[in-house]
């Protein structure tokens, strides 16, 4: 500072440069400045780490001119004199500057305050550099008791001995020291970037320390401009509403749902929206800047700080940003602060408490979500997740209702169903071929009456309708989601949001560094390509190979597990059927099916967890460049693995079980003498239904309740336990009776992304759509689950996690593609389930082609082929048969030529005709549903009409608004000039220039017009 | 002007307000101003219609203060003194201001110059209003000969008698007068919006007059800012290129294709791109404004003027913009000017000439298109069309090659094809059942040998491969187009382009006005909803109903036409077969097929033209609100009609012909005794191929050559003829030896949109993809056609059309959806063609299921069923049969039970098995290809990787650039202040303010820094 003594002509450039403080008149400003400046102490070590407030990056000496530094500094010392922690625990000590972000780290040893040459940045700036890492002894904290301020004060006596220890550095200490240096450098860079920081003194031998970061207006406005953050302007405009009937309907709907609306303060007038415009410091007059401290809301502030944190480099390891530092354990954690406590009955309502009351409790499960508030608090990305979840849950309501109706239809028509009646009719003595070799007897079809009747519940014509309905439902849902997304984009001012360049992940950087080093060693001669090197395909080759191999292995593992369960089923069934106990034998099927499905479920749950971890690991070794690619690849892998895992057994039951049985006399055997399993006489659809329902319900119940509720609690408990064990002495200090918000938030779990939440829902979406033809109640169970799920997730976000960094996103990204893929897959799968698994087509065929009188009578007989028992291979005939003497033919379910035909046991003409019908149905169903989906897709515009009109309108309103502003400015200038002329009758050239430049000045300062006027007149 | 005497303090606001002319020093400026001002004549009627140069809309009296008006006015008179037409014919008379737009109108009678109260705008502005419609007698043009300046001068003697006639107004004259008033009002409004106009005097009793419009810098910069037009900044950055092998490959490719590249001056360094940023007057220093006249290129200038023309209202009929005025015949035409002549060997190269030489000639058919130049000249929308057409044509090359290979494969394997050999083998005496009743005899299959062999050319396994290839080709093409589109968006700075609100179409406005009037009459009491009324569904109901009805009728018409041709074929075939002439009978099939296809083609061509007109009319009566909706609906309707029209006969042949024949003894008859037609013995595929090729080739040849080349020439000729007839007297004047550009352009055809061009190509795309399984040479013919088509369209745009208004578009809109729809449809259609129409599946089935030895031997026999000739109905047996005595059984092509089976003539088991196989193939093919398409879609990112990196990079470069600019500005200020301080040792307050405001001034004038500095030092 000494090299650049303050001079007033220089300082006078301030109002035009920094465009703030203009609400004071210039004269006031300068006089304040004068008096303030003179009081600046030369020794600037204070209790608070001093702040540099540079307007520009990269920092240069010029900044030291900027009076704002001095100004801020002065503010700091003045306010700092009131030395107490802020009451809310969310501000710097001056109780003014908000803590926008917190970095936490563990330190071990106290090092000397200034390793030579490190504390002073940019040697050219010389004495202008600020002596910022001055945590040590200050005039302030000296004599005060340690506990008073939550460990923020330092007893200088402690420093001496600890500082001495540095001389004999252990390896651990060296590491510690390096970390310390990196922290110092990083924080210095942050200060140079314009952020203001406050640090706790490191007054214990080891412990937790926080770096609190505040972004001043200058930084916020600069970054908001750079990132084109849209901010509301003063201009409000009316949202056009539909007239007539729609309006009335809308009003009625609003009235009806009023008790379901969360009680959250909305903007007063929902029919008005303020025009948003990318923030521009030059157009400050456009915005409604009442208070510069609150103009940007907390989420935006922390996002801006996070952006700076991410891009601020440290030279030490040539790395970029906070993520690398956290990855290197230089810092433990970095998080923005929650808005306060969520519990407590006191009146100071904060947004977190509001969210808790109106959203994050099971008690409010029936209410709509306060989606705008969620977005405001957690950012757009999380807001979109909950909006999506909400829409999905709402959409489940109609499908549940239709599902129940379809199920009820099955229940009602069960008595009038001729095939199941015929099957149960004891008079129709269909003697069936034995179900196993040797030990099983011939049996009467009427004994399978129960399963036949149950089967009808799910295998009836209404199911076909329901499949079509659900396929269209899925399309509608996706369409509506696109629309809702667009609507939210509009209201959240995300339209026109462009992708930002992302910084590489720390792992990528490390790998790149390694490669560069290796390259330098091996081929130092041709270094021309060294510059913008990146990881090529060959670098990633091992990773890709491992990926490919392991994923293949995992899928094989899943298949083996499924096959294992099949083998279990075959063997157990065989073993149980040896048993002579009658009850055992009659319950064979139930026992085997139930135990097998439970084994399936357990395997799925275990593999799910394993696959989650494997997918993460596999993505790590692929070394994706950015966080975004990482997330996408992880999602794809995890989805692939989990999808295969969850659906493999179901696919088996739906399409393969019972299709490779062979025929009597020519059975297919696995291993030694174990026949392939076949479906129950009621059809495979029944078994599919059981499989599906148990896996779906079991997965939801266990993963939701056990994993999502119990495990975080356990984790928290263990963390606490560990913390207590490692730091038993200081515990009492950090857990003092009045913990600050950053202490409270530090204990919470860090936020690790939305992937698991989405994944769970997407797999569920699969259950709801993929095999819906076999289980119409799936949507109902999904609905019940989701009502809990919403509040569970909400609770987690509000109470159990640190506040996530707010991320601006326009859409849900790759999840949409996955959803749409599942939707498409569901069409073909349902087509096959109906055509192949169910008996729908054979019945239809029988009724219209083979039946004598157009009724279903005789259907059962038609589906059963004859087998001459004398053709049974030796050794496979039933022992101890009760019927053996009486019968010549036994029956089995298939379309084959009878024994008396020339091509005995070949597939009959009926078989091929029915097969043709089945396949024709698949083609018809698939193309019809796809066509309807495309039609629905095309009929429903992606952008709601009112929103697209609104967006267009917004543009013209904006143009009008700008033109008006310009116009008013002109008028103003005119009136000024008129007044000016009145004062100075004969204008000199100098005057003219002044007037001209004043206009210019006024142009950018329009917002503070009144004070400018007074200033001018005083001149 | 008298009420506001000029005063200098006011005028001094000029440089800061209007931000131009700052390259002159302020002192210079003011002195010039002074001297100029004093020369202003009080009587401001001049030869040129005077120009008001208002900066803001809506206009107010303030504008009359703006010195720029005066300035411009002065410029006008000074330059106007050099009274000659500009040499290029593209400027105002001053040879300086470019003509950006031209309005043309016919006038009939000379009216008195000023109907009272009309000529003066805004009465409050009083004398400030300009006397702008002063075409009449001027001091200038008095004595000069009329012909000299292309009829721009007036002989005052003519005016007197004509002016008198007004008193007795005929109805026609009243209409003329109203038009005249509207023109006057409209042009006044244009002048108020800041445009400058120049008019020809209306010196004849009737004739053509032009209004030439120039947009001054002020208007251009304002509009560019409002519409966020991205302009290149000074900052250039390098486009990162791939390294290594890809780079080398790319270089080799560039070398190889060098002779194919058009010789168009590219920007010097293609590896650099200048950073673009939405134009902002406040950030003028960012841009490379060398010359304000050329900073915005011609296309941008005319776009801006067109925008203003569209939104400028006229009160008269409460209507908006030039389109309404043209619709009401107030103006005849409105168009921007071409860049000059396209022919002539003189050296002054303009872009039009360049385009003609390097693009719009058949001679350069082998070259790539200079797509960037096309875009620069015609705007993004037309640029995208040609880019799309180019990509499509390029993509046709590989598919043509593969198609030829497939065809050759068919040619080569024809000798080894066992089925056709068996068919031709005379030893296999397959006696076929007669083809018609009574007159036809039994015939030997070997007589159909030729068709069987020809059929093999198209019906072989390679076709299946080709179908899959083409389905993937279509997906690839669409993907690549998306990528190219993105790439062009990037290079053309369209990223982030947002939709603008469009003005309603004139027809919509008229209808709305009618409705409002009606409403006012009927229910004046409840007028609260009168405000933003719009056409509701009920208003449009008649339109929609008519649409629905007529489209249905049209489709029925098409079907009837197709059916008519079928009937023709059946009857002619029957009639010809009665003939006893042997040659006639043997040629029956060829004759009938050929004539029928030609009839089909003619019907298609005729209906195509009708449907085009009907679609337009139908869209008109739907009264869509905006031009965009109009276009979309028109496209959809026209596409639907033309698609059905072009493909209905082909669909018939592919899927229906020969399927409803019945069987011998039980034929299906239409009308009286005419049997349904069946396919040739070689299979329907052959006929499909003939149908397809003739329709495709015929359509292309006739529509392309006849319609596209001949008809415009005819039209032009007729227009000329008509013009000559109506205005025979003045012809010699307007056709004077040196016509101006606007005269030349007026004679050209107006541009009527890209719809017909796209439509033609899309229908062709359908031919290439939809039935490609049957005609592998389709891509080749399409390619040959397109090579001509590109140059034909190019020629049309460059030489035969008025310059189109440039339209910014990011994509090709609804066409993409149609293309992708055709692509999807092609999958299922090709699946069916292969499965159902071709013999592929039966052969496969025979080879692997029925053949004894796994070869195709015996296939023909297997496909033919037996028929007992004694079962023929009485009267249908062939008369005069040569074989009749010898045979018991005749054969026919079908899978039916033989006469000796219990279910004689029923479909056999083979039938059902083959049917199942066919259907299974459809399912397999469809889902496989769809899956592959999705995979291709997913594997190829929509945004090319380099472009997405570039876009992200651009963003960070932009941020750096801004920060650097700000930084430099600061430094500059610093140095100034230092110098300032040196001069004025003790700063006064006034000085300080001046310095501050100078910085501000400098901030926005950074571009002209050097002169500013000199200015400052002089102060």
Interface residues (C-beta under 8 A of the other chain):
Chain A: X7 X8 X9 X10 X12 X13 X15 X16 X17 X26 X55 X56 X57 X60 X62 X65 X226 X240 X243 X282 X495 X496 X498 X499 X500 X501 X502 X529 X532 X536 X817 X821 X824 X828 X908 X909 X912 X913 X915 X916 X919 X920 X922 X923 X926 X927 X934 X938 X948 X951 X952 X953 X955 X956 X959 X962 X963 X966 X967 X970 X971 X973 X974 X977 X980 X981 X987 X989 X990 X991 X992 X993 X994 X995 X996 X997 X998 X999 X1000 X1001 X1003 X1004 X1019
Chain B: X7 X8 X9 X10 X12 X13 X14 X15 X16 X17 X26 X27 X30 X56 X57 X60 X62 X65 X226 X240 X243 X244 X282 X495 X496 X498 X499 X500 X501 X502 X529 X532 X817 X821 X824 X828 X908 X909 X912 X913 X915 X916 X919 X920 X922 X923 X926 X927 X934 X938 X948 X951 X952 X953 X955 X956 X959 X962 X963 X966 X967 X970 X971 X973 X974 X977 X980 X981 X987 X989 X990 X991 X992 X993 X994 X995 X996 X997 X998 X999 X1000 X1001 X1003 X1004 X1019
